[in-house]
Amino acid sequence: MIRRLAAELVLLLHFAFVMLAVFGALGVLIAPGWVWIHLPIVIWSSVVNLVGWTCPLTPLENRLREASGGKSYEGGFVHHYLGPLVYPGGMPQRMERIAGVSILLWNGLLYAGIVWWLNLRTAGT
């Protein structure tokens, strides 16, 4: 039971990491220093997906699932959990690369929008 809960905790941690990679730039609006935490998350997330590495959280989750008598899964977190949501009919092999590029482009747009908004706000004062 403990290992199963630990596997679920790792899953939640992994999901939170993905959400930080996608939406973490918004934290800069609250605390500008957040950028120094968020940018490494974006870089790591993009590199893992673009190069085809496996995030260390995936094998940890799989080991915990197997140790609790559950089933592990093949592929990475994005492929296993997010792929079926985005591509219900079957996910293309290049999904991880698409995710890596999308994270970079999306965050570039977010940061550009934040800089624009901050400049606009400071110009009005």
N, C-alpha and C positions, 0 to 999 in steps of 0.2 A: 504494500500500500504506500509506503514512504517513497519507494522508487518511482511509482506511478505518479504521485504528486510532484516529485522532483522533475520528472519528464514534462509534466504539464507546466511547471514553473519555468523550465528552460524554454518551452514553446512560447509562453507569454513574454519572456525576456527577449526572445528572438523577434517576436512580433513588435514589441515596443521599440527595438532597435531599428526595424524596418520603418516604423512610423516616424521615428526621429530622423532617419535619413530622408524621408519624403517631406515631412512638415516641420522639421526642427529649425529651419531658417526663421520661422515666425518668432522663435524665442529671442531673436536679436532685437525685436521691437521692445521687449521687456528688459532685457539685459544685454547691451551691446557686446560684452565680453563673451557671451554665449557662442559667438562665431568661432572661437578657438576650440570649443568642444565639438560644435556641429561639423565644421569642415573636415576634421579627420574621420568622422562617421560617414560623411558623404564619400570621401576618397576611398575608405576601406570598402564600403558597400559597392561602389562602382568597380573597383579593381577586382574584388572577389567575383563579381558577375561577369566582367569583361574577360578575365583571364581563365575563368572556368574553375577557380578554386572552390573548395568546400569550406564554408564557414565552420569554425570549430564548435559552434553550438549545435550544428546538425548531427555530427557523430555522437556528441554527448547525449542529446535527446534520444537518439536511436539506441545507444547502449542502455540508458535508463529504461526505455520501453521494453527492450529485450529482457533486462534483468527483472522486470516486474511481470514477465510472462506475456507481454504484449508483442505486437508486430512492429518492426522497424520499416522504413521506407527507402526506396532508391531515389537517387538524385538529391537536389538541394531543397532548402526551405521554399524558395520562390517557386520552383517547379512543382513541388508536392502540394503546398497549401494555396498559393496564389494563382498558379496556372489554371486550375479548373474553374476558378471564379472569372478569370479574364477570357479564357478559351474553353467553354464548356464542351465543345465538340472535339477537343484534342489540342494540345499545345504544340507549337512549332519547336523544333530543336534549338533554335536560336533565342529562346525566351530569356535566358540569362543575359545574353548580350543586349537584347532590347531593354531589359531592366537596367543594366549598367549605364547605357547611353541615356535612357530616360531620366534616371536619377540626376545625372550631370546636367542635362538640359533643363529639367524642371527647377533644380536648385539655382542654376544660372539665372533663370527667369525670376524666381523668387527674390534672389539677392538684388537683381537689377531693379525690380519693383520696390524693394525696401529702400534702396539707396535713393531712387527717384522720389519716393514718398517722404523720406527724411529731409532731402534737399528742398522739396516743396514746402515742407512744414517749417524749416528753419528760414527759408526765404521770406515767409510771411510774418516773421517776428521782428 
